[in-house]
Amino acid sequence: MLSTYSGREVHVITLREEKILKVLESSIEISKFDPSQKDVSREVRFKTTAIWDTGASSSVITQEVVSALSL
């Protein structure tokens, strides 16, 4: 079961399963963000599955995401 909460400065995800999971996955939408733009346009969204790695020392995105969002 996946539940979420977003407050003013807090974003929380809770995932409950009956067994120990090797990988945590959730459906997400990703969009570009340019803080220099006053009109924040998030029209281009890319739907994908996120893999959560709580012990990672770095983060990566796939070429598919880069291409879809013209990054």
N, C-alpha and C positions, 0 to 999 in steps of 0.2 A: 504494500500500500504506500502510495506517495502522497504526502500532504505538503502544502507550502504556506508561507506567511510572508507578507511584505509590509513592514512598517515604515516610518519616516526614514530611519537610518539602519534598519535591520532587515535582512533577507534570510529566511530559514527554509531549509528543505529537510523533511523527515522521511526516511524510507524504512518501512518495516517488512521483514520477511520471516518466514518460519525456519529458514536455514541460513548458514553462513554463506555469503556471496563472495565470489572471487572478483566480480566486477560490478560496480554500481552504474546503472544506465538510466537515463531519463530522456524523454522527448523534449526538444527545445526549438526555439526560433532564434536566429542570430541576425543582427542588422548592423550596418555601418554606423559609426558615431564620430562626428567631427565637432569637437568642442568650440572651434572657432566660428561655426555657423550659428547664427541666431535662430534660423528656422530649422529646427531639428526634424529632418525628414527620415523616417524609418520605413519608407514604402517598400524598399527591397528587403525582403526577409527570406532567410534560408532555413528550411526545416530539416532537422537532422537528429541524430541520437547522440547525446553527450555521454562520455565515459568519465566518471569522477575518480580521480586518483588523489586521495588525501595525503599521500606521502611523496608526491612529485616535487622535484626540485626545479622543474621548468614546465611550461605549457606549450602545446603545439596545436595547429589547426591543419587540416588537410588541404591539398591543392584544390579540391572540389569546392571547399568553402571560400578560398581566396578567389577563385574564378567566379563563383556565383555572386559575390559581393563586390567584384571589381577592386579588390584590395591590392 
